[in-house]
Amino acid sequence: MKKFALLLALSCFWFSGGFSQKDFYKNYQFTKADTLRGMLRPERTVYDVTFYDLNLKIEPDRHFVSGYVDIYFKAVKSFKTLQIDLFENMHISKIEHKGGEMRFDRLHAAVFVDLLPGYNQGESGRFRIYYEGYPTTAQNPPWDGGFVWKKDSAGKDWIGVACEGTGASLWWPNKDHLSDEPDSMAINISVPDGLMCVSNGNLRATTPESGGFTNWHWVVSYPINNYNVSVNIADYAHFSDVWVASDGDSLACDYYVLKENLEIAKIQFAQVQGMFDCYEKYFGKYPFWRDGFAMVETPYLGMEHQSGIAYGNQYKRGYLGGRIPKDMSWDYIIIHETGHEWWGNSISSRDHAEMWIHEAFTTYMEALYVECTMSYADAMRYLRSQRPFIVNAEPMLGAFDVNFDRWRSSDNYYKGTWFLNTLRHAVGDDVLWFDILKSFYEKHAYQNIVTADFLNYMNDKTGRDWSRVFEQYLTYPKIPVLLYKLEEKNGGVILKYKWQADVAGFDMPALAGNAEAYERIFPTEKWQEKRFENVKKEAFKIGSDVMLIEAMLRAED
């Protein structure tokens, strides 16, 4: 299980005490419902979920779901009342515990349950929630959460659900907070005969039921984010493949696609082989080995549903045919959403405010895939194609304790990946940089982390304090500016330079000189100078083409 710990509080303190991230969001209008959904209140922290057993019947003709969830837990502290979450439009019929029906109260989407006579610290228990209703229908999936009710070309139901940000509690009762994941989970879904239900993990059995329904029994054997739990329902065709890791282990790869797309899917999904080769190189083997890997065609663009990636890129290159250089042919949804298996699914953040951990590292994996399959120059060319999407309008860290999903830009993705690429060049040692990435991942696999975890690891591995760098890029909207002056003298160039930034004492290394062979410089807030030999003034550059900085030339005094 993934436990919340004191580091969460330390992270919130480190990134809030007088920083602009806190000031930036103080005028946002957050409600009591936002706080109930996003905060680790005592009714949440008193227990740790160890296992969910979800049992649900889905009726496509009515857009209706009904069933129950067994929640297994361990008491972290002694308690009588705990909180679960379920959207207000979903009706709870009853809650059973130890053979009796328990009292509960609802406040917005929070449900407070009295598990009498209570639990002492260390004790384990289980309770069952019966519920039903018409779950939210997504209007613009996957960017807003909910069910997607579509038909395939033959008129058969084609259904999916995506709920990142909005929350899994829009369709099933759970402790809907990123900090607490179950050790494992059972997902049992009844759907009309003639349709297949594909969920997370491994399919253990199918069981015929009365009334023309079949129950599909899926089991997840790893910790899983609640928003990653998903169902995909259609008249799918299924095919499979095997990927062999460098140590000889074989990974089962299963693909579920609409029948009319079977042949093109076999061609498109062949990219998975080379992708896994690259991701193993940078981060190690696919993290959910026992559960296998699957891609499932969905009626929306895509989502990183653990061990069952949602795929809706229409078998096109790039992002629905665009967003990557024209000479590149890889499929964005395959490469990006699978990258989340390492960053977002295995390593997860503890609060939605730190979703940059999921999105920046995964977007950076796209560039690493290009570097692996093509070259460093091509990876930089790909990264530069993202640069116009960086707007620097808000901090990459959101507001804590409110389930923040109100970003106004995609800076979590593109600014985040450029931040990582900037760190790579500031470190100035690729062997060390890639060791940091891989060893940090290996140390924190299957854990929830905070930003301070990565910062502290960087500090330890490099012997340098990067806290001011992280503070600038993550808690302020603007990027740092390198002010510089140039003087050509005796066949070389004299560079005078200093940082201008929001953070006092900002001191990140940078690059300058000949773009074919940059040299590292170590700017601070005070003017310094360095001589560069055999470089003409007109050919001199600051490394803003590989680092997310602004370079501003000042005339000589």
C-alpha positions as CSV (number, residue, x, y, z in Angstrom):
1,M,0.0,0.0,0.0
2,K,1.1,3.6,-0.5
3,K,1.1,5.4,2.8
4,F,0.9,9.2,3.3
5,A,3.6,10.4,5.7
6,L,5.1,13.5,7.2
7,L,6.8,14.4,4.0
8,L,3.4,15.5,2.6
9,A,3.2,18.2,5.3
10,L,6.9,19.1,4.8
11,S,6.3,19.5,1.1
12,C,3.3,21.7,1.6
13,F,5.3,23.9,4.1
14,W,8.4,24.1,1.9
15,F,6.3,25.3,-1.1
16,S,4.0,27.6,0.7
17,G,5.7,29.8,3.2
18,G,5.4,33.2,1.5
19,F,6.0,31.9,-2.0
20,S,4.1,33.1,-5.0
21,Q,2.5,29.7,-5.5
22,K,0.5,30.4,-2.3
23,D,-0.2,34.0,-3.2
24,F,-1.1,33.2,-6.8
25,Y,-4.1,31.0,-5.7
26,K,-5.3,33.0,-2.7
27,N,-7.9,34.7,-4.8
28,Y,-9.3,31.5,-6.3
29,Q,-12.8,30.6,-5.1
30,F,-12.5,27.2,-3.4
31,T,-15.6,25.8,-1.8
32,K,-16.3,23.5,1.1
33,A,-16.8,20.7,-1.4
34,D,-13.3,21.3,-2.8
35,T,-11.8,21.0,0.7
36,L,-13.7,17.9,1.5
37,R,-12.5,16.3,-1.7
38,G,-8.9,17.5,-1.5
39,M,-7.9,17.6,2.1
40,L,-6.5,14.8,4.3
41,R,-9.0,15.4,7.0
42,P,-8.9,13.2,10.2
43,E,-11.7,11.1,8.9
44,R,-9.5,10.1,6.1
45,T,-6.1,9.7,7.8
46,V,-7.4,7.4,10.5
47,Y,-7.5,4.5,8.0
48,D,-5.5,3.0,5.2
49,V,-7.3,1.2,2.4
50,T,-5.7,-2.2,1.6
51,F,-8.2,-3.7,-0.9
52,Y,-11.2,-2.7,-3.0
53,D,-13.7,-5.3,-4.3
54,L,-15.8,-3.5,-6.9
55,N,-18.9,-5.2,-8.1
56,L,-21.0,-3.3,-10.7
57,K,-23.7,-3.9,-13.3
58,I,-23.6,-1.5,-16.2
59,E,-26.8,-1.0,-18.3
60,P,-25.9,0.9,-21.5
61,D,-29.4,1.5,-22.6
62,R,-30.2,3.4,-19.4
63,H,-26.7,4.8,-18.8
64,F,-27.2,3.4,-15.4
65,V,-24.9,1.5,-12.9
66,S,-25.7,-0.4,-9.7
67,G,-23.8,-2.6,-7.4
68,Y,-21.6,-2.6,-4.3
69,V,-18.0,-2.1,-3.1
70,D,-16.3,-3.9,-0.3
71,I,-13.6,-1.7,1.3
72,Y,-10.9,-3.5,3.3
73,F,-8.8,-1.3,5.6
74,K,-6.4,-1.0,8.5
75,A,-6.9,1.5,11.3
76,V,-4.0,3.9,11.4
77,K,-5.4,5.5,14.5
78,S,-8.3,4.5,16.7
79,F,-11.6,5.8,15.3
80,K,-15.4,5.3,15.0
81,T,-16.1,7.5,11.9
82,L,-14.4,7.6,8.6
83,Q,-14.9,9.4,5.3
84,I,-15.4,7.9,1.8
85,D,-16.4,9.8,-1.3
86,L,-19.2,9.4,-3.9
87,F,-20.7,12.1,-6.1
88,E,-24.0,13.5,-4.9
89,N,-25.9,12.3,-7.9
90,M,-25.1,8.7,-7.0
91,H,-27.5,7.1,-4.5
92,I,-26.2,5.0,-1.5
93,S,-28.8,2.4,-0.6
94,K,-27.1,1.2,2.5
95,I,-23.7,0.5,4.2
96,E,-23.2,-2.8,5.9
97,H,-20.6,-3.6,8.6
98,K,-20.2,-6.7,10.7
99,G,-23.7,-7.9,9.8
100,G,-25.4,-4.6,10.6
101,E,-26.5,-1.5,8.7
102,M,-24.4,1.5,9.5
103,R,-25.5,5.2,9.9
104,F,-23.9,7.7,7.5
105,D,-24.2,11.4,6.7
106,R,-23.4,13.1,3.4
107,L,-22.0,16.5,2.8
108,H,-21.5,17.3,-0.8
109,A,-19.6,14.3,-2.2
110,A,-18.2,13.3,1.2
111,V,-19.8,10.4,3.0
112,F,-19.1,10.1,6.8
113,V,-19.7,6.5,8.0
114,D,-20.0,5.4,11.7
115,L,-18.3,2.0,11.9
116,L,-19.6,1.1,15.3
117,P,-18.3,0.1,17.8
118,G,-15.2,1.5,16.3
119,Y,-11.6,0.3,15.6
120,N,-8.4,0.5,17.6
121,Q,-5.1,1.4,16.0
122,G,-3.7,-1.6,14.0
123,E,-7.0,-3.4,13.6
124,S,-8.3,-4.4,10.2
125,G,-11.9,-4.4,9.0
126,R,-14.2,-4.3,6.0
127,F,-17.5,-2.6,5.1
128,R,-19.8,-2.8,2.1
129,I,-21.5,0.1,0.3
130,Y,-24.5,-0.6,-1.9
131,Y,-25.1,2.2,-4.5
132,E,-26.7,3.0,-7.9
133,G,-27.3,5.9,-10.2
134,Y,-26.6,7.7,-13.5
135,P,-22.9,8.6,-13.4
136,T,-21.7,11.8,-14.9
137,T,-21.4,11.8,-18.7
138,A,-18.2,13.4,-19.9
139,Q,-18.8,16.3,-22.3
140,N,-15.1,16.6,-23.4
141,P,-13.3,13.5,-22.5
142,P,-10.7,12.9,-21.2
143,W,-10.3,16.5,-20.1
144,D,-13.5,16.4,-18.1
145,G,-14.4,13.3,-16.2
146,G,-17.2,10.9,-16.7
147,F,-18.6,8.0,-18.8
148,V,-18.5,8.1,-22.6
149,W,-21.5,6.3,-24.2
150,K,-20.9,5.8,-27.9
151,K,-21.8,3.3,-30.6
152,D,-19.4,1.6,-33.0
153,S,-19.9,1.5,-36.8
154,A,-22.1,-1.6,-36.4
155,G,-24.4,0.2,-33.9
156,K,-23.1,-1.7,-30.9
157,D,-22.3,-0.1,-27.6
158,W,-18.8,1.4,-27.1
159,I,-18.3,2.7,-23.6
160,G,-15.4,4.0,-21.6
161,V,-14.8,6.1,-18.5
162,A,-12.0,8.6,-17.7
163,C,-11.9,10.6,-14.4
164,E,-8.4,12.0,-13.7
165,G,-8.8,15.3,-11.9
166,T,-12.6,14.9,-11.5
167,G,-12.1,11.8,-9.4
168,A,-13.1,8.1,-9.4
169,S,-15.9,8.9,-6.9
170,L,-18.0,10.1,-9.8
171,W,-18.8,6.4,-10.5
172,W,-17.7,4.3,-7.5
173,P,-17.3,4.8,-3.7
174,N,-13.7,5.1,-2.5
175,K,-11.3,7.2,-0.5
176,D,-10.8,9.5,-3.4
177,H,-7.4,10.9,-2.6
178,L,-4.1,10.3,-4.4
179,S,-2.2,9.6,-1.1
180,D,-3.9,6.3,-0.4
181,E,-3.9,3.4,-2.9
182,P,-4.9,-0.2,-2.2
183,D,-2.4,-3.0,-2.3
184,S,-4.6,-4.7,-4.9
185,M,-8.1,-4.7,-6.3
186,A,-10.8,-6.8,-7.8
187,I,-13.0,-5.3,-10.5
188,N,-16.1,-7.4,-11.4
189,I,-18.3,-5.8,-14.1
190,S,-21.5,-7.2,-15.6
191,V,-22.3,-6.1,-19.1
192,P,-24.8,-7.2,-21.7
193,D,-24.1,-10.4,-23.6
194,G,-22.2,-9.9,-26.8
195,L,-20.0,-7.2,-25.4
196,M,-16.6,-7.5,-23.8
197,C,-15.5,-5.6,-20.7
198,V,-11.8,-4.9,-20.4
199,S,-10.5,-3.4,-17.2
200,N,-7.2,-3.3,-15.3
201,G,-4.9,-6.2,-14.5
202,N,-5.7,-9.8,-15.5
203,L,-8.9,-11.4,-16.6
204,R,-9.6,-14.3,-14.2
205,A,-13.0,-15.5,-15.4
206,T,-16.3,-14.7,-17.1
207,T,-19.5,-15.8,-15.5
208,P,-22.9,-15.9,-17.3
209,E,-25.7,-14.1,-15.4
210,S,-29.5,-14.0,-15.8
211,G,-31.2,-11.4,-17.9
212,G,-28.7,-11.5,-20.7
213,F,-25.6,-10.3,-18.8
214,T,-22.0,-11.6,-18.3
215,N,-19.8,-10.8,-15.4
216,W,-16.1,-10.1,-16.2
217,H,-13.7,-10.7,-13.3
218,W,-10.5,-8.6,-13.4
219,V,-7.8,-8.6,-10.7
220,V,-5.1,-6.0,-10.1
221,S,-2.2,-7.2,-8.1
222,Y,-0.3,-3.9,-7.6
223,P,-1.2,-0.6,-5.9
224,I,-3.4,1.5,-8.2
225,N,-4.5,5.1,-8.3
226,N,-8.3,5.3,-8.0
227,Y,-8.6,7.4,-11.2
228,N,-6.7,4.7,-13.1
229,V,-9.5,2.2,-12.4
230,S,-11.5,1.9,-15.6
231,V,-13.9,-0.1,-17.7
232,N,-13.9,-0.4,-21.5
233,I,-17.0,-2.0,-23.0
234,A,-17.4,-2.9,-26.7
235,D,-17.5,-5.8,-29.2
236,Y,-13.8,-5.9,-29.2
237,A,-11.4,-8.0,-31.3
238,H,-8.4,-9.2,-29.3
239,F,-4.8,-10.0,-30.3
240,S,-1.6,-10.4,-28.3
241,D,2.1,-10.1,-28.5
242,V,5.1,-10.7,-26.2
243,W,7.9,-8.3,-25.4
244,V,11.1,-9.8,-24.1
245,A,13.1,-7.7,-21.6
246,S,16.9,-7.6,-21.6
247,D,17.0,-10.2,-18.8
248,G,14.9,-12.6,-20.9
249,D,11.6,-12.2,-19.1
250,S,8.6,-12.2,-21.3
251,L,5.8,-9.7,-20.9
252,A,2.3,-10.5,-22.2
253,C,0.9,-7.6,-24.3
254,D,-2.8,-7.7,-25.1
255,Y,-4.7,-5.4,-27.5
256,Y,-8.4,-4.8,-27.6
257,V,-9.7,-2.9,-30.7
258,L,-12.8,-2.4,-32.7
259,K,-13.1,-5.2,-35.1
260,E,-12.9,-3.0,-38.2
261,N,-9.5,-1.7,-37.0
262,L,-7.9,-5.1,-36.3
263,E,-5.4,-5.1,-39.1
264,I,-4.3,-1.5,-38.8
265,A,-4.0,-1.9,-35.1
266,K,-1.6,-4.8,-35.6
267,I,0.7,-2.5,-37.6
268,Q,0.3,0.6,-35.3
269,F,0.8,-1.3,-32.0
270,A,4.1,-2.8,-33.3
271,Q,5.6,0.4,-31.9
272,V,5.2,-1.0,-28.4
273,Q,8.2,-3.2,-28.9
274,G,10.8,-0.5,-29.5
275,M,9.1,1.8,-26.9
276,F,9.6,-0.8,-24.2
277,D,13.2,-1.3,-25.2
278,C,13.8,2.5,-24.7
279,Y,11.9,2.9,-21.5
280,E,13.7,-0.1,-20.0
281,K,17.0,1.5,-20.9
282,Y,16.1,4.8,-19.1
283,F,14.0,3.5,-16.2
284,G,14.0,-0.3,-16.0
285,K,11.5,-2.9,-16.8
286,Y,7.8,-2.3,-17.2
287,P,6.5,-1.9,-13.6
288,F,3.3,-3.9,-13.6
289,W,4.8,-7.2,-14.9
290,R,2.4,-9.6,-13.2
291,D,-0.6,-7.8,-14.5
292,G,0.7,-7.7,-18.1
293,F,0.3,-4.7,-20.5
294,A,-2.8,-3.9,-22.6
295,M,-4.0,-1.2,-24.9
296,V,-7.7,-0.7,-25.3
297,E,-9.4,1.3,-28.1
298,T,-11.6,3.9,-26.5
299,P,-14.1,6.5,-27.8
300,Y,-11.9,9.3,-26.5
301,L,-8.3,10.3,-27.1
302,G,-6.5,8.4,-24.3
303,M,-5.6,8.0,-20.7
304,E,-2.9,6.2,-18.6
305,H,-5.2,3.6,-17.1
306,Q,-2.8,1.2,-15.3
307,S,-2.0,-2.0,-17.3
308,G,-4.9,-1.1,-19.6
309,I,-3.9,2.0,-21.5
310,A,-6.9,3.8,-23.2
311,Y,-6.1,4.4,-26.9
312,G,-8.1,6.7,-29.1
313,N,-5.5,8.3,-31.5
314,Q,-7.3,6.9,-34.5
315,Y,-4.1,5.0,-35.6
316,K,-2.4,8.3,-36.7
317,R,1.1,9.6,-36.2
318,G,1.7,12.1,-33.5
319,Y,-1.3,13.6,-31.8
320,L,-4.2,12.9,-34.1
321,G,-1.8,13.4,-37.0
322,G,0.1,16.5,-35.7
323,R,2.2,18.0,-32.9
324,I,5.4,16.2,-33.8
325,P,7.9,17.0,-36.6
326,K,6.8,15.8,-40.0
327,D,9.7,13.4,-40.4
328,M,8.7,11.5,-37.2
329,S,6.1,8.8,-37.4
330,W,5.5,7.6,-33.8
331,D,2.1,7.6,-32.1
332,Y,1.8,10.1,-29.3
333,I,-0.8,8.2,-27.3
334,I,1.2,5.0,-27.3
335,I,4.4,6.7,-26.3
336,H,3.0,9.2,-23.8
337,E,0.3,7.3,-22.0
338,T,2.5,4.2,-21.6
339,G,5.2,6.4,-20.2
340,H,2.7,7.1,-17.4
341,E,3.1,3.5,-16.3
342,W,6.4,4.6,-14.8
343,W,5.5,8.2,-13.9
344,G,2.0,8.6,-12.6
345,N,1.1,5.0,-12.1
346,S,4.1,3.5,-10.4
347,I,5.5,6.7,-9.0
348,S,2.5,8.9,-8.1
349,S,2.1,12.3,-6.5
350,R,0.3,12.7,-3.2
351,D,-1.8,15.7,-4.1
352,H,-3.2,17.0,-7.4
353,A,-1.3,20.2,-6.8
354,E,1.9,18.3,-7.8
355,M,0.6,16.7,-11.0
356,W,3.7,18.0,-12.7
357,I,5.4,14.9,-11.3
358,H,3.1,12.8,-13.5
359,E,3.0,15.0,-16.6
360,A,6.4,16.5,-16.9
361,F,8.4,13.3,-16.4
362,T,6.1,11.5,-18.8
363,T,6.3,14.2,-21.5
364,Y,10.1,14.1,-21.0
365,M,9.9,10.4,-21.8
366,E,8.7,11.3,-25.2
367,A,11.9,13.2,-25.9
368,L,13.9,10.4,-24.4
369,Y,12.1,8.0,-26.8
370,V,13.1,10.2,-29.7
371,E,16.7,10.3,-28.4
372,C,16.8,6.6,-28.0
373,T,15.4,5.8,-31.5
374,M,16.9,8.7,-33.4
375,S,19.5,11.0,-31.8
376,Y,20.0,13.7,-29.2
377,A,19.7,16.4,-31.9
378,D,16.3,15.0,-32.9
379,A,15.2,14.9,-29.3
380,M,16.1,18.6,-28.9
381,R,14.3,19.3,-32.2
382,Y,11.3,17.6,-30.8
383,L,11.5,19.5,-27.5
384,R,11.8,22.8,-29.4
385,S,8.6,22.0,-31.2
386,Q,6.9,22.1,-27.8
387,R,8.4,25.5,-26.8
388,P,5.6,27.6,-28.3
389,F,3.1,25.9,-26.0
390,I,4.8,27.2,-22.9
391,V,2.9,30.2,-21.7
392,N,4.4,30.9,-18.2
393,A,1.0,32.1,-17.0
394,E,0.9,30.3,-13.6
395,P,3.0,28.2,-11.2
396,M,3.4,24.6,-12.1
397,L,2.5,23.7,-8.5
398,G,-1.3,24.1,-8.0
399,A,-3.2,24.8,-4.8
400,F,-2.9,22.1,-2.1
401,D,-5.7,20.3,-0.2
402,V,-8.5,21.2,-2.7
403,N,-8.0,18.5,-5.4
404,F,-6.8,21.2,-7.7
405,D,-7.5,20.6,-11.4
406,R,-8.0,24.2,-12.6
407,W,-4.8,24.8,-14.6
408,R,-5.2,27.3,-17.4
409,S,-2.4,26.0,-19.5
410,S,-0.4,22.9,-20.4
411,D,2.7,24.1,-18.6
412,N,2.6,21.0,-16.4
413,Y,3.5,19.1,-19.6
414,Y,5.7,21.3,-21.7
415,K,7.2,23.7,-19.2
416,G,7.7,20.7,-16.9
417,T,9.6,18.7,-19.5
418,W,11.7,21.7,-20.4
419,F,12.5,22.2,-16.7
420,L,13.8,18.6,-16.6
421,N,15.8,19.2,-19.8
422,T,17.2,22.4,-18.2
423,L,18.3,20.4,-15.2
424,R,20.0,17.9,-17.4
425,H,22.2,20.7,-19.0
426,A,22.6,22.5,-15.7
427,V,24.0,19.3,-14.2
428,G,26.3,19.1,-17.2
429,D,27.0,15.3,-16.9
430,D,24.7,13.0,-18.8
431,V,26.0,9.9,-17.1
432,L,25.1,11.4,-13.7
433,W,21.8,12.8,-15.0
434,F,20.5,9.5,-16.3
435,D,21.7,7.8,-13.2
436,I,19.6,10.3,-11.2
437,L,16.5,9.6,-13.2
438,K,16.8,5.8,-13.2
439,S,18.0,5.4,-9.6
440,F,15.3,7.8,-8.3
441,Y,12.6,5.9,-10.1
442,E,13.9,2.5,-8.8
443,K,14.1,3.9,-5.2
444,H,10.5,5.2,-5.3
445,A,8.7,2.7,-7.6
446,Y,5.1,1.9,-6.3
447,Q,5.2,4.9,-4.0
448,N,3.5,8.3,-3.7
449,I,6.0,11.1,-3.6
450,V,6.2,14.9,-3.2
451,T,8.4,17.3,-5.1
452,A,10.8,17.6,-2.2
453,D,11.7,13.9,-2.6
454,F,13.1,14.6,-6.1
455,L,14.8,17.8,-5.0
456,N,16.5,16.2,-2.1
457,Y,17.6,13.3,-4.3
458,M,19.1,15.7,-6.8
459,N,20.9,17.5,-4.0
460,D,22.4,14.3,-2.6
461,K,23.5,12.9,-6.0
462,T,25.0,16.1,-7.3
463,G,26.4,17.6,-4.1
464,R,24.6,20.9,-5.0
465,D,21.6,22.7,-3.5
466,W,18.9,23.0,-6.2
467,S,16.2,24.4,-4.0
468,R,16.2,27.9,-5.4
469,V,16.0,26.5,-8.9
470,F,13.0,24.3,-8.1
471,E,11.4,27.2,-6.3
472,Q,11.7,29.5,-9.3
473,Y,10.5,27.0,-11.9
474,L,7.7,25.5,-9.9
475,T,6.3,28.3,-7.7
476,Y,6.6,31.3,-10.0
477,P,5.1,31.7,-13.4
478,K,8.1,33.4,-15.0
479,I,11.4,31.8,-16.0
480,P,14.8,33.2,-15.0
481,V,16.5,35.8,-17.2
482,L,20.2,35.7,-17.9
483,L,21.4,39.3,-18.3
484,Y,24.7,39.5,-20.3
485,K,27.1,41.8,-22.0
486,L,29.6,40.9,-24.7
487,E,33.0,42.5,-25.5
488,E,35.2,41.2,-28.3
489,K,38.9,41.4,-27.3
490,N,42.2,40.0,-28.5
491,G,40.6,37.2,-30.6
492,G,38.1,36.1,-28.0
493,V,34.9,37.3,-26.3
494,I,34.5,38.6,-22.7
495,L,31.1,37.6,-21.3
496,K,29.7,39.5,-18.4
497,Y,26.6,37.9,-16.9
498,K,24.2,37.6,-13.9
499,W,20.8,36.1,-13.1
500,Q,17.6,38.1,-12.8
501,A,14.9,36.0,-11.1
502,D,12.1,36.1,-8.6
503,V,13.9,33.9,-6.1
504,A,16.6,35.5,-4.0
505,G,19.9,33.9,-4.4
506,F,19.0,32.1,-7.7
507,D,22.2,30.3,-8.8
508,M,21.6,27.8,-11.6
509,P,24.5,26.8,-13.9
510,A,24.0,27.8,-17.6
511,L,25.6,27.3,-21.0
512,A,27.3,29.9,-23.2
513,G,29.7,30.2,-26.1
514,N,29.8,28.3,-29.3
515,A,26.5,26.4,-29.8
516,E,28.4,23.4,-31.1
517,A,30.4,23.2,-27.9
518,Y,28.9,25.2,-25.1
519,E,30.8,25.8,-21.9
520,R,29.2,25.9,-18.5
521,I,29.0,29.1,-16.6
522,F,27.9,29.6,-13.0
523,P,25.9,32.9,-12.8
524,T,24.6,34.3,-9.5
525,E,22.8,37.6,-8.8
526,K,26.1,39.5,-9.1
527,W,27.9,40.3,-12.3
528,Q,30.7,38.0,-13.2
529,E,32.8,37.6,-16.3
530,K,34.5,34.9,-18.3
531,R,36.7,34.9,-21.4
532,F,35.9,32.6,-24.3
533,E,38.7,31.9,-26.7
534,N,38.3,31.5,-30.5
535,V,34.7,32.7,-30.6
536,K,33.5,35.6,-32.6
537,K,31.0,38.0,-31.0
538,E,28.5,37.5,-33.8
539,A,28.6,33.7,-33.3
540,F,28.4,33.8,-29.5
541,K,25.2,32.3,-28.0
542,I,23.6,31.7,-24.6
543,G,22.2,28.2,-24.2
544,S,18.5,29.2,-24.2
545,D,18.0,26.8,-27.1
546,V,18.6,23.8,-24.7
547,M,17.6,25.4,-21.4
548,L,14.3,27.1,-20.4
549,I,15.8,30.5,-19.7
550,E,15.5,33.9,-21.3
551,A,18.7,35.5,-22.5
552,M,18.8,39.3,-22.5
553,L,21.7,41.2,-24.0
554,R,22.6,44.4,-22.3
555,A,24.7,47.1,-23.9
556,E,28.0,47.8,-22.4
557,D,28.0,50.7,-19.8
